[in-house]
Amino acid sequence: MIRNHRRPTGASRKEAALRSFGSGTRVPTLAAVLDIIRERTTVSRVELAEATGLTQATMTRAVRKLLAMGFVHEVGTARSNGGKPRRLLELQPEAHYQVGIQFDRFASVGVVVDLAGRIVARREMPGPGERRPREVLAEFAETVRSMLDAASIDRSNVLGIGLATHGPQDREAGVLLTPQPTPEWLRFPVAATLADLTGLPVVIENDATAAGIGLQARGDSASSFAVVFMSGGIGSGLIIDGHPYRGSTSNGLELGHISVDATGPRCDCGNRGCVDNVASPTAIARQAAANPELVARLGLGRDPLSDFSSVGRAAIAGDPDAAALILLSAQRLSIATVSLVNLFDIGRVVLAGSAFAETGAVYRDAVQQVLDESVFMRHVHGTRVELADNLTEAAAIGGAVVVLRNRLESPTVGDWAAI
């Protein structure tokens, strides 16, 4: 279970309803049922039981809990061909809200989403850069307040905040296990500090995994797919049979640290020629900076993500030096993605993250070509490469949805996170 970091506060009536249920239903059932109701818009209990394979009794208990929480409501009956008409259920999107914040060293974005995964408020923020954690988290807290006020959302209707960011991380403790973006962030109590500043529960999640969860929340019904996430760096996530793959500590699938050049430069991780070290926005910005004419032409010299975006725009406009850098990055990323697909036999890869905003189509086409030529199982099935609909917000949306899933999947009774 992910620990929620929160100061005790008075409970609203809805909070009391969330706390009042015992363990009669397997709590993961609630998340699964809610996902199906969200996807199908209106659905009967019988259809839910058929879709999940659960017994009618189990489904009845699950629906009763969701009704009492206010997450769903009844909206009439289905046309009957005889017998008792089936009562239809529908999601109540505005019953609760969740906040998601995705951040890396160079950029941050915050969203407020409803139970349907729809964005009702959005803010862009500067990345942490070299700033201290408390300063950055205070800015996040102020942004949360601003978004909730702008959307006229009462704090009692907010389930919590999900922080989507890079790893390695300890999700249980709510800390990062890396001295990035600066050494002060190593084991700093990120979740607990933001919880103190906002009075809301806070969880952390790997950004690439969060992007996959965010895609599901936006109506992506595919049961298995991989996410290649690129913002300041490169990462990946995997959804298998509708569930995020986490490994033993939720720190797996580090696509950025697959070597694509065994004699390449030494990476901070200890390996050589890691794709993150030779193909990420930071790496491309560093290579662009070595070309004085390109620097002068594009006005480079800001942060790496901004410079990468400038290189991307120039590549699209036909600048040959910029285009060569973007193509080299895409080719190296493609090589690493082949390993990802070969390992997990995935039929679909989704590209997400702010770094794809300018040149996503270039990367998509390059990765698709290499997968078509090189994936081991290509003669058995194809692997489709797509761009996420919400490139820059997918991970933030997923961070918000993790808060909801944490609430529904927690086995604890009596805690704010519990059913």
Secondary structure, DSSP 8 states (H G I E B T S, - for coil): ------------HHHHHHHS--SSS-THHHHHHHHHHHHHSEEEHHHHHHHHT--HHHHHHHHHHHHHHTSEEEEEE---SSSS--EEEEE-GGG-EEEEEEE-SSEEEEEEEETT--EEEEEEEE--TT--HHHHHHHHHHHHHHHHHHTT--GGGEEEEEEEE-SSEETTTTEESS--SSGGGBT--HHHHHHHHHSS-EEEEEHHHHHHHHHHHTT---SSEEEEEESSSEEEEEEETTEE--TTTS----GGGSBS-TTS-B-TTS-BSBHHHHHSHHHHHHHHHT-HHHHHHHT--S-HHHHHHHHHHHHHHT-HHHHHHHHHHHHHHHHHHHHHHHHHT-SEEEEESTTHHHHHHHHHHHHHHHHHHH-TTTTT---EEEE-TTTTTHHHHHHHHHHHHHHHH---SSSTT--
